[in-house]
């Protein structure tokens, strides 16, 4: 998967942050479900750690966005 550099992303004023946050959470949940299904309902410790880390980063992004918009 190729990722764009943060500075290369142009602003899009049609997006609502809350909508994007919940869409990302749904995608993360679907990905976790698919991995669990492939592993007979279990995640390895490393997989759990990575999913938790991704979710934590989403929460941090949300907190930072709210902090910047409140000022």
C-alpha positions in Angstrom: 0.0 0.0 0.0 1.4 3.4 -1.0 0.7 6.2 1.4 0.8 9.9 0.6 3.1 12.1 2.6 1.1 14.4 5.0 2.3 17.6 3.2 1.1 16.3 -0.2 -2.5 16.0 0.9 -4.6 18.9 -0.2 -7.3 20.2 2.1 -10.9 19.1 1.4 -13.5 21.3 2.9 -16.4 19.0 2.0 -15.4 16.3 4.6 -16.7 16.3 8.2 -14.1 15.0 10.7 -16.6 13.0 12.8 -17.8 11.2 9.7 -14.2 10.3 8.7 -13.4 9.1 12.3 -16.4 6.8 12.5 -15.7 5.5 8.9 -12.1 4.7 10.0 -13.3 3.0 13.1 -15.7 0.8 11.1 -13.0 -0.1 8.7 -10.7 -1.0 11.5 -13.4 -3.1 13.1 -14.1 -4.9 9.8 -10.4 -5.6 9.4 -10.2 -7.0 12.9 -13.2 -9.2 12.3 -11.7 -10.6 9.1 -8.4 -11.4 10.8 -10.2 -13.1 13.7 -12.3 -15.1 11.2 -9.2 -16.2 9.4 -7.6 -17.2 12.8 -10.6 -19.1 14.1 -11.7 -16.3 16.4 -8.4 -15.5 18.0 -5.8 -12.8 17.5 -2.1 -13.2 18.3 -0.6 -10.8 20.9 1.1 -8.9 18.1 -2.1 -8.5 16.1 -3.9 -7.3 19.3 -1.1 -4.8 19.9 -1.3 -3.5 16.4 -5.0 -3.1 16.4 -4.9 -1.3 19.7 -2.1 0.9 18.5 -4.1 1.9 15.3 -7.2 2.7 17.4 -5.1 4.7 19.9 -3.7 6.7 17.0 -7.3 7.4 15.7 -8.2 8.7 19.2 -5.1 10.9 19.3 -5.9 12.4 15.9 -9.4 13.1 17.1 -8.2 14.8 20.3 -5.7 16.9 18.4 -8.3 18.0 15.8 -10.7 19.0 18.6 -8.0 20.9 20.4 -7.1 22.8 17.3 -10.7 23.6 16.5 -11.5 24.8 20.0 -8.8 27.5 20.0 
